[in-house]
């Protein structure tokens, strides 16, 4: 005891520092810290639990998260089996996720689920609502897959972005991508992909397959074209009007042209009416990227380059805007209908004839009409050569058009007939053949001392006017207009066209013999001097007496060079009297007073007469006649050609449309994939003078039987396919699954709906 008493002070003394430290710590906690939060409140119940069966063995769950005063740490999922079941068993937990996929279930069975939340203290929420779902029968699934676009057209090696949409894919497994018919994917994701078309034409199928259920797929049918361009009026110098490389537009199947699959995609606004046929070129490099481009020329002397596929419309360049040169020189503007005393083209007149594109040099040739804006107006027509990638002038253009020939005809002075840029209307399409730009003229409403002119310019040097020909140097009122068609050309460079009205004296035994009124004419290629190398012609003895004061011009219709039939090379043409003439290209037939020395004549079938051009596809020739001023119109008629190798045309139509087209009647191009899926396209422009918009109607017919209408743009509800207004003689352009129609201030683009 003594020893303990002696040690106690020492023990207390040695423990004193530790006691002091403990006192200080306790004081600090009491004065500067709060008490720890106690997790005594359970989480709120999860809400909006939804159970969805995605297959015969899987049900997915989703719910809205719970809340907690400290934090939710997870969820407990309970399940019971059978309809109206009440005995729940916990089957799984999650650590914060608000989704769960329950697999390994029995087919054709109902399951019910409920979920509760837990926190760190182990407190449990009340249960969520109960949600039930039934698995499908064995082998099935509720997953659906759709892709967008479902149909469309691509040029070779063009890229397409694809999107897949799935329903009931509770595990968010997504899709895998595949393609039949060629092409590659540059990227693939669970719901999207980028596809690059093959380098060869054809039809491909792109498929998105559900990863969760490989039996569920969505697919797109895409036509791939190797068409390089529609670079001239009616698709070529023969003016046959067929695009044989159209793989997207079909008469049946997933890309069938009908009101469900096909309609208006978008439109492009322009500054004036579009009378020229739109032109189309694939894979043009503009601004560092490749585009399919549609080119449009207007009556305000403006040329537009639009992305042919982009919706909404995208302007790649426009003359006179965004630092691109204007086609109107300073101090000049377009001409008006008042200037020419004619309302056929109104209110303004600029670019009327369809331009032509040289793909080898990326050059567009186009003729403008203009006048000065100050003082006494002077009038001009100019030939431009434009770079199709920029809109810039090439070849030191533009070239002011002027010409004269010897003659004593109407308007001549001192034995010379001079080209008048005001009176002469450059209505017909331009022709590019063997390095020559061929241009033809007529008049405005038969006003003035006009003549038909044909001129040739070098495609590589606009300063070089190679040849000039006048159809009535010693007469009056000949014109080359053909309702907008252009001169045709064969592989040897011979040029074919029809002349309307005017003096005919070629067979005179005295006096002038070089006026070709109401003739079909063949000119040889430009000669070494300033003339064309030869002239050949046909004039019907049934035509009105020269100079055709009744205005029954042969030249209201265009010339079509038919395919070679055996050893025969023929052309076909019809004018206002409706007679169809089949002539030999080698020797057109001349003139005889009581007989037509030609291959074949068909009378009485085109009762309305022709104000347009025939078109050809797969042994069929199509005529869209219409009576000027008539109230009933005329149907489009098909005639067979070369049946049995005869080289002749059927005397009666083989099919016709149920619809009658009013004046001016359609010129109807055809799209097809070779001999398959032929579709004839026609614009009804009859109401062009009565409404500014929504009066142009696009029609599509089965080209093997015109009685079968596939589509017209009034069929869709809600004015879905409303157009931009009609203009006279407009021709649609068909390329890469789309149809481009010029109208009043608008280019309307139709195509396969995505």
MARFI-822377 format. One line per field, with one value per residue (C-alpha): residue in one letter; y, z, x. Coordinates in steps of 0.05 Angstrom, whole numbers. Each point is the difference from the previous one (the first is absolute). Layout:
N
code A;...
y Y;...
z Z;...
x X;...
% end
This chain:
754
code X;X;X;X;X;X;X;X;X;X;X;X;X;X;X;X;X;X;X;X;X;X;X;X;X;X;X;X;X;X;X;X;X;X;X;X;X;X;X;X;X;X;X;X;X;X;X;X;X;X;X;X;X;X;X;X;X;X;X;X;X;X;X;X;X;X;X;X;X;X;X;X;X;X;X;X;X;X;X;X;X;X;X;X;X;X;X;X;X;X;X;X;X;X;X;X;X;X;X;X;X;X;X;X;X;X;X;X;X;X;X;X;X;X;X;X;X;X;X;X;X;X;X;X;X;X;X;X;X;X;X;X;X;X;X;X;X;X;X;X;X;X;X;X;X;X;X;X;X;X;X;X;X;X;X;X;X;X;X;X;X;X;X;X;X;X;X;X;X;X;X;X;X;X;X;X;X;X;X;X;X;X;X;X;X;X;X;X;X;X;X;X;X;X;X;X;X;X;X;X;X;X;X;X;X;X;X;X;X;X;X;X;X;X;X;X;X;X;X;X;X;X;X;X;X;X;X;X;X;X;X;X;X;X;X;X;X;X;X;X;X;X;X;X;X;X;X;X;X;X;X;X;X;X;X;X;X;X;X;X;X;X;X;X;X;X;X;X;X;X;X;X;X;X;X;X;X;X;X;X;X;X;X;X;X;X;X;X;X;X;X;X;X;X;X;X;X;X;X;X;X;X;X;X;X;X;X;X;X;X;X;X;X;X;X;X;X;X;X;X;X;X;X;X;X;X;X;X;X;X;X;X;X;X;X;X;X;X;X;X;X;X;X;X;X;X;X;X;X;X;X;X;X;X;X;X;X;X;X;X;X;X;X;X;X;X;X;X;X;X;X;X;X;X;X;X;X;X;X;X;X;X;X;X;X;X;X;X;X;X;X;X;X;X;X;X;X;X;X;X;X;X;X;X;X;X;X;X;X;X;X;X;X;X;X;X;X;X;X;X;X;X;X;X;X;X;X;X;X;X;X;X;X;X;X;X;X;X;X;X;X;X;X;X;X;X;X;X;X;X;X;X;X;X;X;X;X;X;X;X;X;X;X;X;X;X;X;X;X;X;X;X;X;X;X;X;X;X;X;X;X;X;X;X;X;X;X;X;X;X;X;X;X;X;X;X;X;X;X;X;X;X;X;X;X;X;X;X;X;X;X;X;X;X;X;X;X;X;X;X;X;X;X;X;X;X;X;X;X;X;X;X;X;X;X;X;X;X;X;X;X;X;X;X;X;X;X;X;X;X;X;X;X;X;X;X;X;X;X;X;X;X;X;X;X;X;X;X;X;X;X;X;X;X;X;X;X;X;X;X;X;X;X;X;X;X;X;X;X;X;X;X;X;X;X;X;X;X;X;X;X;X;X;X;X;X;X;X;X;X;X;X;X;X;X;X;X;X;X;X;X;X;X;X;X;X;X;X;X;X;X;X;X;X;X;X;X;X;X;X;X;X;X;X;X;X;X;X;X;X;X;X;X;X;X;X;X;X;X;X;X;X;X;X;X;X;X;X;X;X;X;X;X;X;X;X;X;X;X;X;X;X;X;X;X;X;X;X;X;X;X;X;X;X;X;X;X;X;X;X;X;X;X;X;X;X;X;X;X;X;X;X;X;X;X;X;X;X;X;X;X;X;X;X;X;X;X;X;X;X;X;X;X;X;X;X;X;X;X;X;X;X;X;X;X;X;X;X;X;X;X;X;X;X
y 0;47;-17;15;67;19;-18;35;72;-26;-35;61;45;-44;-4;75;18;-51;23;71;-19;-37;60;46;-47;-5;76;9;-48;34;70;-8;-62;-23;-68;-53;-6;-59;-39;-14;16;-54;17;19;-54;-8;22;-13;-71;-27;-72;-15;-68;0;-74;-68;-2;72;58;68;46;75;46;70;7;6;56;-5;50;-31;-40;-60;-58;-48;-33;-68;-31;-50;-43;-46;-48;-8;44;34;-29;29;-40;42;-23;43;-19;53;65;60;50;64;-20;12;-54;-76;-55;-65;-58;-75;5;-48;14;21;16;60;30;57;43;50;38;32;44;-7;48;-6;-12;-58;35;-22;41;-22;-37;32;-11;-71;-9;-62;-27;-65;-33;-17;-69;-42;23;70;69;68;37;41;31;56;37;69;13;-61;14;47;9;8;12;-49;9;51;-2;-10;9;-53;-1;-59;7;-58;-11;-49;-7;2;-16;55;-52;38;-28;-27;25;-37;12;-43;23;31;62;8;31;52;2;-42;13;-32;46;34;-12;32;-39;11;-24;-48;22;-37;14;-42;-9;-11;-19;28;-40;16;-63;1;-26;-24;-37;-17;-16;74;45;65;12;55;-9;47;8;15;36;8;56;55;55;26;51;18;4;-68;-37;-2;27;-50;33;-68;23;-63;-8;-75;2;13;-55;34;14;-63;-20;-50;-24;40;59;1;69;11;52;-39;-6;60;75;69;2;74;62;54;73;37;71;-12;-54;-62;-17;-38;-73;-9;-35;-48;-22;-52;8;72;27;66;32;-59;-51;-42;14;-24;66;24;62;48;60;55;57;50;-26;-37;-69;-38;-61;-37;-61;-51;-40;49;16;56;27;20;49;-17;61;51;47;73;-18;-15;24;-41;40;24;-20;70;52;65;44;-58;-40;-54;14;4;-27;72;10;-57;14;-72;-32;-71;10;47;44;-6;-32;-20;-72;-38;-56;-58;6;-57;-26;-28;-51;-6;72;14;56;23;38;46;57;62;56;70;75;64;37;72;42;-34;-74;-43;-76;-54;-75;-31;-70;-16;-57;-12;-43;-48;-3;75;36;41;20;-41;7;76;1;24;6;50;-37;32;-26;18;-36;21;6;44;-29;37;52;-2;61;6;-74;-21;-31;16;-38;41;-15;30;-35;-68;-47;-51;-50;-67;-37;5;-57;-20;-47;-17;64;46;39;3;54;12;57;15;59;26;-11;6;74;38;-16;-63;-59;-67;2;-55;18;-42;24;-36;-33;17;71;43;52;-50;2;-60;0;39;-24;38;-39;56;50;19;-11;12;-29;-65;-21;-56;-9;-71;18;1;-62;9;-20;-74;-28;-68;-30;31;70;11;46;-10;47;22;69;35;42;46;1;-64;7;-55;-33;64;-2;73;51;-18;-73;4;13;-61;17;-59;-49;-52;18;-35;41;-30;17;70;6;29;69;34;-47;-69;-53;-22;6;-54;8;-28;40;-32;13;3;61;68;40;43;43;-35;60;-49;-12;-76;-5;-66;23;2;-71;-24;-51;-68;-43;-73;-58;-36;-54;-49;45;54;67;38;61;16;67;29;72;39;-39;-64;-41;-45;-4;-55;18;-28;39;-11;34;33;-1;68;28;-28;31;-62;-49;-2;-40;-23;-65;5;50;-9;45;12;-25;65;39;56;11;4;56;-42;-58;-75;-43;-72;-60;-74;-4;52;72;48;61;51;39;58;49;73;33;-65;-16;-76;-12;-66;-62;-23;-56;-55;-30;-62;5;-52;-57;-62;39;40;68;27;30;-30;36;1;15;-60;35;68;38;7;73;52;54;71;47;0;-75;-36;-20;-63;-28;-72;-30;-74;-49;-24;-35;-5;46;49;61;56;69;57;70;29;74;17;47;41;65;-5;-9;21;-62;-72;-8;-45;-75;-55;-68;-67;-58;-71;9;-70;18;73;-20;-14;63;-8;69;72;57;16;-68;13;32;68;28;-40;1;71;30;69;17;-19;29;-16;-59;-18;-69;-37;-31;-69;-22;-40;-14;72;41;74;45;73;49;71;23;-70;-65;-56;-65;-65;-67;-62;19;-21
z 0;14;-65;-38;35;-20;-73;-9;-7;-51;-41;1;-19;-58;-28;5;-71;-30;43;-21;-74;8;33;-56;-55;34;8;-75;-21;46;-24;-76;-28;-13;17;-57;-43;22;-61;35;-59;-52;-74;-38;-41;-74;-48;-70;-4;-71;-21;-75;-31;-54;-18;21;57;20;33;11;59;6;58;28;53;75;44;70;52;-5;-64;-35;-4;-42;-19;14;-55;17;-47;1;-54;-31;-14;64;41;70;25;-16;8;-5;-63;-7;25;-34;26;-24;-70;-14;-54;3;-51;26;-45;0;5;-25;-66;-1;75;39;52;50;31;56;23;66;16;55;32;38;66;-30;2;-53;-38;-11;-65;-68;-40;-28;-74;-41;-68;-37;-40;-72;-27;-9;-56;-6;23;10;-26;-63;-45;-51;-39;-31;-57;-23;-74;-44;-53;1;-51;-1;61;31;76;36;75;28;66;34;49;46;47;58;-2;76;4;-49;-40;-65;-70;-45;-72;-65;-75;-60;-70;19;35;67;68;22;70;38;67;38;-32;-59;-57;-59;-65;-63;-65;-45;-62;-46;-12;26;59;71;64;66;60;75;42;74;43;53;-50;-66;-31;2;-55;-36;-71;-52;-76;-35;-75;-20;-66;-43;-39;-11;-19;-35;-36;-58;-18;1;23;-65;-69;-30;44;19;71;39;62;-3;63;52;53;56;-33;-14;-23;57;63;59;-43;-43;-22;35;47;61;-21;-45;7;7;38;-1;-45;-18;-10;-60;-26;-61;-42;-22;-73;-13;20;64;-11;49;11;50;47;-15;44;29;63;15;-1;-52;-14;-49;-30;-36;-44;-12;-47;7;-38;40;-34;64;5;66;23;54;40;-34;63;59;37;14;-66;0;-51;-18;-45;-37;-54;23;74;52;-42;-61;-65;-26;-70;-9;-16;38;-25;-28;23;-27;-56;13;-38;-15;-35;-49;-5;18;63;-14;49;55;35;-11;-52;14;-8;-39;-36;41;10;-15;42;-24;53;-28;17;54;-43;-8;-63;8;-40;35;-26;29;-12;22;57;-18;-61;-61;14;-40;1;6;-1;27;2;68;19;75;45;31;65;13;-49;-25;-74;-42;-69;5;-2;-9;-75;-30;-53;-68;-71;-70;-66;-71;-19;-16;50;50;38;-46;-17;-61;-16;71;55;69;65;45;75;18;-51;-1;57;22;20;-21;43;-14;-33;13;-53;-17;31;-31;38;-44;13;-35;0;-18;20;55;-20;-74;12;-45;-62;31;-29;23;17;16;23;21;49;20;69;15;-26;3;-45;-57;-34;-46;-42;-11;-36;-11;-17;-40;-25;-59;33;64;67;6;71;37;68;6;66;36;-30;-27;-66;0;-25;-24;13;-64;24;-47;31;-5;16;-23;-25;14;-52;-51;-72;-38;-68;-3;-61;-39;-71;3;54;71;19;72;43;40;31;35;-13;39;-14;5;0;-8;53;-1;-61;-7;-15;32;-25;15;-46;-32;3;-7;14;-1;-10;-1;-61;50;35;-7;-61;9;41;45;22;37;50;-6;10;-8;50;62;15;13;-39;29;-28;8;16;-59;-25;-39;-51;6;35;3;35;20;8;3;-3;11;-51;39;-57;20;-48;1;-46;-18;32;-62;-47;34;-61;-33;-27;-50;-19;7;43;61;-18;71;39;33;15;53;-3;45;65;32;-6;44;-37;31;42;29;-16;-6;46;-8;45;-11;-67;18;-26;43;-26;46;-46;20;-39;6;29;5;61;1;-10;-23;34;-5;-51;-9;-68;-8;-42;-41;14;-32;-24;-49;20;-4;51;18;-36;63;72;43;64;23;65;28;13;-55;6;-18;-41;-7;12;33;-25;42;19;23;57;3;20;-71;-25;69;43;-56;26;-44;34;-22;24;-9;-10;-29;57;-4;-16;54;65;25;43;9;-71;-29;8;-7;-27;-3;-45;-12;-65;-23;6;5;26;67;39;56;33;-7;45;21;33;68;54;30;-63;17;-71;-18;-55;-16;-60;-73;-61;-73;-32;64;0;65;11;32;34;61;27;-7;-48;-10;-27;-17;12;18;47;27;-15;30;18;4;21;43;69;54
x 0;56;31;-64;-9;69;-10;-67;26;49;-53;-45;57;20;-72;-13;20;-47;-58;13;0;-66;-33;23;-28;-67;-3;14;-54;-50;15;13;-33;-72;-28;3;-65;-40;-32;-65;-47;-15;2;-62;-33;22;-54;-26;26;-11;10;9;8;53;0;-26;51;15;-37;32;-16;7;-20;9;54;-14;27;31;25;70;-1;-30;49;-40;-65;-30;-42;-55;-40;-59;-23;-69;-59;-27;57;14;60;61;72;62;38;54;31;31;50;-34;-23;-73;-5;3;-6;-31;20;-8;-75;-53;-35;-73;1;-23;47;-11;54;10;61;23;60;51;49;67;-35;-37;-67;-49;-51;-70;-12;-10;-62;-7;10;-14;21;-8;56;-15;-9;61;46;-30;19;-33;61;-12;53;-10;53;2;3;-39;11;39;53;75;54;58;45;-47;-8;-67;-14;-46;-39;-33;-58;-18;-58;-2;76;2;73;18;40;-12;12;54;5;8;-10;-13;18;67;25;34;-14;50;-30;-51;-32;-57;-51;35;48;33;-5;41;-32;37;37;-49;-73;-57;-46;26;-36;25;-22;0;-7;-19;57;-49;-44;33;-67;-20;27;-13;23;9;0;48;10;71;10;62;-33;52;-47;-62;42;-45;-74;-35;62;40;12;-49;-54;-29;-14;16;43;16;43;-55;2;-39;-67;-41;-69;-8;34;29;19;-62;-23;-67;-29;25;72;9;-14;28;66;17;0;50;-20;28;-7;-44;-35;38;-14;65;3;41;67;32;72;27;58;21;56;-24;28;46;-57;-35;-73;-53;-21;-63;10;-58;-4;-52;-32;40;64;21;30;-5;39;-40;20;-44;-12;1;-64;-12;26;73;28;72;8;-42;22;-4;3;54;58;-21;-1;-67;-21;-27;53;-2;-56;-41;-61;-45;-51;-76;-59;-19;67;-15;-76;-15;-29;22;57;-21;15;75;46;72;25;-53;36;28;75;49;58;66;20;70;16;-53;-28;-72;-20;-60;-30;-27;-45;6;-9;33;-34;14;-17;-29;3;46;-8;51;7;64;31;31;47;-6;42;-51;41;0;-46;59;6;49;30;2;-76;-51;-4;-49;-41;-4;-7;-20;-13;-12;-73;-58;-48;-44;39;61;40;43;-5;20;-43;27;-14;-46;11;-68;-44;33;-19;52;-54;30;50;74;38;72;28;72;28;-53;-53;-62;-52;-67;-51;-72;-45;-45;-73;17;14;48;40;29;38;25;74;50;69;61;53;63;-8;72;0;-63;32;-3;-67;8;-64;-65;-62;-65;-64;-33;53;-44;-67;-38;-19;37;17;35;-31;-31;-35;67;32;70;30;20;65;25;68;28;-18;-59;-52;-76;-57;-70;-20;-66;-37;31;21;16;33;52;-31;-8;26;18;15;21;4;25;-62;-22;-68;-36;56;38;73;67;63;69;53;30;45;69;-28;-59;-55;-26;25;-66;-76;-53;-74;-71;-64;-69;-44;-58;30;-32;22;61;7;-51;-41;-46;57;-3;75;35;52;-44;25;70;41;16;56;-22;47;30;-48;42;33;-53;12;-65;-27;-71;-36;-70;-25;-64;-40;13;28;57;59;52;58;68;56;44;-49;-59;-46;0;-65;-49;-66;-44;37;46;62;14;2;-69;-55;-54;-61;-60;30;25;-64;25;65;70;29;56;45;-9;42;24;10;6;-37;-52;-7;-42;-37;-33;-46;-45;-43;19;-61;-39;-42;8;74;30;28;72;4;51;17;43;63;38;-49;31;60;-41;27;-71;-48;-68;-56;-42;19;17;-21;-22;-11;-70;15;-3;53;-18;43;59;2;58;69;9;68;7;40;19;53;15;-62;-32;-41;-16;-37;-25;-2;-46;-15;-69;13;-68;-19;64;-37;-53;39;68;12;-25;-26;54;-14;51;-24;36;-23;23;38;-21;-73;-20;-69;34;10;50;-4;-21;18;-72;-12;33;-42;14;33;62;26;-20;44;25;-44;0;35;-8;38;37;33;18;69;6;64;22;-69;-25;-41;17;-55;9;-57;-17;57;8;37;-42;37;-39;28;-5;-25;50
% end
